Amino acid sequence: MEENKEQFERALYLKNKGIVKVWQGKTEDSFLKVIFGLYKDLDKIEDNFKKLPKIESGNKKIAKIILGLC
C-alpha cells in the first residue's frame, strides 16, 4: 500500500467531501455495496462535486463526463 499512499490519501479526501465512494473491502458483497451506494447517492455526489473550487486542469471536464455515464 505504501506505493499508493498519496493516491489513497487523495481518494479519502474526495470521500470526505462526499464526491467519491472508496472500496477497501475484499469481498464481492462489499464491492457491490459501494456500487449501489454510488447509484443511490449520485445526485448528492454531483451536488458535492459542484461545490469544489474550480479546477483549471481537465479533471473537472473528465469528471463531468464520468458522472454523465451513470
Residue pairs with C-beta under 8 A, 6 or more apart in sequence:
1 8
11 20
11 22
12 22
14 20
15 21
15 22
17 48
17 51
17 52
18 41
18 44
18 45
18 48
19 45
19 48
19 49
19 52
20 45
21 34
21 37
21 38
21 41
22 34
23 30
23 31
23 34
25 31
25 33
25 34
38 45
38 70
39 70
42 67
42 70
45 67
46 67
49 63
49 67
52 60
54 60
